Amino acid sequence: MKHAYDEHTQDLFGKPLTGLELGHAMAKVAADHAGNKWKNLAYESFVEYAKHHREFTTEQARGACLHVPPPPDKRAWGQVALRARKSNIIESAGWTRAESKSVHGMVITLWRSKINH
């Protein structure tokens, strides 16, 4: 059975993506599905959160941005974090366990803010 995300499981040369690459690709799909208005609002809110927190997770930033409506898929927030990293707003500070019960304590990225600190 073919899934809607099948086209995102290989690179331009037909090579299968790694788990991390696939995760990033699916975060982009989720963010694109949420729309440009949502992406811009979420990004601005994420950057504002980074101004006031030295280290944090995407999960923590998402939970604090209550004025940002939830996207159709929470993975859209991953694209927001990747955009912030590419914009030199944050950097990886290592790994930590997720607080959310829905992801059963999986290991997630701990971000370090690079602004106003």
N, C-alpha and C positions, 0 to 999 in steps of 0.2 A: 504494500500500500504506500503510495507516494504522499509525503507530507508537504505542507506549504513551505517549510524551512529547508527542504532538500537542496534547493538551489544555492543555499548558503553553506553547505557542508564541504565544499571543495574550493581551492584557490583557482585562479585564472587558467592554470595548467592542468587542472583535474586532480591535483594532489589533495588528499584528505586533510582537512584542517586539524590542528591539535585541539585538545579540549579548551585551552585558554583562547585560542583563535576563534573557535566556534562560539564560546561564551561572549566574546566581544562582538562577533557578527550578529548574534541573536539579540544582544543589548541594543545594537543599532537598529535592527528590525523593529524591536519594541518601541524605541524612541521615535522612529519615523512614523510608526502607526499612531503614536500619541499626538503627533503634529508639531509644527514649528512653534506655534504659540505656547504650547505646553513645554517644549524643550527650552525655549528662551526663559520662561518664567522659572522653571526648575533650576536652570543653570544660574540665573541671577540669585536665586535663593540659596543655592549651594555655595556660591562664592561668598555671600553675606555670612553664612554659617562659618565658613573657613576663616573669615576675618576675626571671629570671636572664639575660636576653638583651636588649640595648638595641635592636638591629635584627636582623630575621630574616625568613625566608619561611615560608609555611605548610608548604612541602616540608621545610624544616629542622626545624620543630617536629614534624611528623608522624614524621620519621625518628628523633627523639629520644624519642618516646613509645612505647617498645617494649612497655610493659605494656598498651597499648591494642590490642585485636585489630583486624586490618584490616577495614574495612567492606566490604560487597559491591562498592562503587564508591568509588574514591579521591576522587571529587568531593564526598563527604560532608564531607571536611575543609574544603572551601570554605565550607560552611554554618557550621562551627565558627568559622572566622576571621571571618565576617560577624557572627556573634553576639558575638564578642569586640569587634569594632569598634563595634557598636551599644551595647555595655555600657561603652564608654569605656575598655577595657583596652588597645587598640592604635589606631594611626592609620596612614594611609598615609605612607610615607617616600619614595615614588617607585616606580621600576621597576628590575628586575634580570633577569638571564637565569636560567632554571631550570638546576639542576645535573643533574637526572635525564636520563639518555639517552633514556628512553621518551617524553619530550616535546620532544626535539630542540632544546633551548636556547631555547624560546619565552620571551617576555617575561612576567614575573609580578610581582605586587605585593611590594614590600619593606615590611614592617611595622615600625613603631617602637613599642616598649612605652611605655605611659604610667603604669606602676606601678613603684614602688621605684627610680626613676632620678633 
